[in-house]
Amino acid sequence: MKTALDAKEAAGYLGICLSKLQRLSHAGQIPCRNVNPDGKHAVYRYSPAALDRWLAGHGEGDSPKVLPRCSRHSRRVRECT
């Protein structure tokens, strides 16, 4: 398994929209590391182990195996918009 995921990989790993992951990252609500701190735009990387711990603490009541379909996307996602 990779030690660091980019935003698209992390969104797929968590089963959420990329835009939702970006909002969580910018708000500091999800474990991530900005690898471009001096740049104009943040570039985040995500540890799968840290995401697993975060999901375990925030996923009570949600079933990660059966996710609803997002009307904006063709795949199943946990949460969108």
N, C-alpha and C positions, 0 to 999 in steps of 0.2 A: 504494500500500500504506500502511496505517496505520503511524504511528510508535510507537504504544504499544497493546498488546493488554491486555484485562482477562483474568482468570484463565480464564474459560470459553473465550474466543477462543484463548488461548495453549495450553490443553489440546487443543483441536481442531487447532490448528496443528501441535502435536507428535505428535498421535495417542496421547495418554495420558489416563488418567482424571483428572478434576478433583481427586479426593482425592489421587492420586499427585503431581500438580503442587503442591498445597498443602503436602504433606509435604516435597517438595524445596525449596520456597520458604522454609518455616519453618526448615529445616535449613541454609539458605544454600548449597545444592548446585546451584542453577540461577540464572542471571543474572536479577535482578528488582530493582524499586525499590518500597519501601513509600511510598505517597503519603499515608498517614495515620499518621505516626510518633508523634503524641501521642494518638491515639485508643485506645480499649479493644481494638479488633480491627485487625489488619494488613490493609491493602488494597494488593495488589501490582499493578504494571503491568510488562509485558514488552516488550522491544524485539525485533521480528522478526529484525533483523540479529544481535543478541546470541544469540538462540535458535538461529539457523542456525549460528553459530560453536560454541555449546555442543553442538549435535547432531552437528556434524562431528567434534568431539573425543570424543564419548561414544557414537557410533553404529556403531563398527566391528563388522562381523559381523552387524548388523541390517539388514534390508531394509525401508526405510520404505514401499515400494510394496505389499508383501504383509504385512499385519498379521493376527495371529491374532484370533479372536473371543473376547471376554471373556464368561464365563458369566453375569456380572451385568449386562452391557450389550448392547444390540442392535446396537452398531456395532463395527467393528474397532478395536482399541486395541493399542498397542505393549506396554504393561505396566499391570497393575492391582493394586490392593491393596497 
